[in-house]
Amino acid sequence: MFRTAAFAAALAFACLSSGAEAQSARCRVMDPTGTPLNIRDAPNGDVVGRVRNGALVTRLRVSEDDRGRPWAYVADRASGEPLGWVYREFIACF
């Protein structure tokens, strides 16, 4: 019985991990304009900061704004400090 329960739990975890959130959370800011990327308080919200082009960030979660555009909530890769929301198309995750 235990073996079956453990297998079921492992299978459930694998299924949950196979979605978009399971993609690598390690990302680099790749704004095509070459300027610092705006950090926002919500998807397409007010600008609360900027992160330099080329910086490493960790994607913590993803969402869409009311027009269906993709956004990512990111943290500083080195410190783990949450930064805010960035336009998802301007980070490259690997």
SULQUIRA-V83607 format. One record per residue. N is the residue number from 1. RES is the residue in three letters. OMEGA is omega in radians with two decimals (none if undefined). NEAR is the number of other ideal C-beta (glycine too) atoms within 12 Angstrom. Layout:
# SULQUIRA-V83607
n | res | omega | near
N | RES | OMEGA | NEAR
N | RES | OMEGA | NEAR
This chain:
# SULQUIRA-V83607
n | res | omega | near
1 | MET | -3.14 | 7
2 | PHE | -3.12 | 8
3 | ARG | 3.13 | 9
4 | THR | 3.13 | 10
5 | ALA | 3.13 | 11
6 | ALA | 3.11 | 12
7 | PHE | -3.14 | 13
8 | ALA | 3.12 | 14
9 | ALA | 3.12 | 14
10 | ALA | 3.13 | 14
11 | LEU | 3.12 | 14
12 | ALA | 3.11 | 13
13 | PHE | 3.14 | 14
14 | ALA | 3.13 | 13
15 | CYS | 3.13 | 12
16 | LEU | -3.09 | 13
17 | SER | -3.07 | 15
18 | SER | -3.12 | 12
19 | GLY | -3.08 | 11
20 | ALA | -3.13 | 18
21 | GLU | -3.11 | 17
22 | ALA | 3.09 | 15
23 | GLN | -3.09 | 19
24 | SER | -3.13 | 18
25 | ALA | 3.12 | 24
26 | ARG | -3.03 | 19
27 | CYS | 3.06 | 32
28 | ARG | 3.08 | 24
29 | VAL | -3.09 | 35
30 | MET | 3.12 | 25
31 | ASP | -3.07 | 24
32 | PRO | 3.11 | 13
33 | THR | -3.13 | 13
34 | GLY | -3.14 | 12
35 | THR | 3.07 | 15
36 | PRO | -3.11 | 19
37 | LEU | 3.11 | 35
38 | ASN | 3.00 | 28
39 | ILE | -3.05 | 34
40 | ARG | -3.12 | 28
41 | ASP | 3.11 | 18
42 | ALA | 3.06 | 18
43 | PRO | -3.10 | 26
44 | ASN | -3.14 | 22
45 | GLY | -3.14 | 20
46 | ASP | 3.10 | 13
47 | VAL | -3.13 | 19
48 | VAL | 3.14 | 16
49 | GLY | 3.10 | 22
50 | ARG | 3.07 | 19
51 | VAL | -3.04 | 36
52 | ARG | 3.07 | 20
53 | ASN | -3.11 | 22
54 | GLY | -3.13 | 19
55 | ALA | 3.06 | 29
56 | LEU | 3.11 | 27
57 | VAL | 3.06 | 39
58 | THR | 3.09 | 29
59 | ARG | -3.12 | 35
60 | LEU | 3.07 | 26
61 | ARG | -3.13 | 22
62 | VAL | 3.12 | 27
63 | SER | 3.06 | 25
64 | GLU | 3.05 | 19
65 | ASP | -3.07 | 18
66 | ASP | 3.06 | 11
67 | ARG | 3.09 | 10
68 | GLY | 3.14 | 11
69 | ARG | -3.06 | 19
70 | PRO | 3.11 | 23
71 | TRP | 3.11 | 32
72 | ALA | 3.03 | 38
73 | TYR | -3.01 | 29
74 | VAL | 3.06 | 38
75 | ALA | 3.03 | 27
76 | ASP | -3.06 | 22
77 | ARG | -3.07 | 26
78 | ALA | -3.04 | 12
79 | SER | -3.07 | 12
80 | GLY | -3.13 | 14
81 | GLU | 3.10 | 16
82 | PRO | -3.12 | 23
83 | LEU | -3.10 | 35
84 | GLY | -3.07 | 30
85 | TRP | 3.05 | 37
86 | VAL | 3.09 | 47
87 | TYR | -2.99 | 32
88 | ARG | -3.10 | 32
89 | GLU | -3.09 | 20
90 | PHE | 2.98 | 34
91 | ILE | 3.10 | 39
92 | ALA | -3.09 | 24
93 | CYS | -3.07 | 28
94 | PHE | none | 15
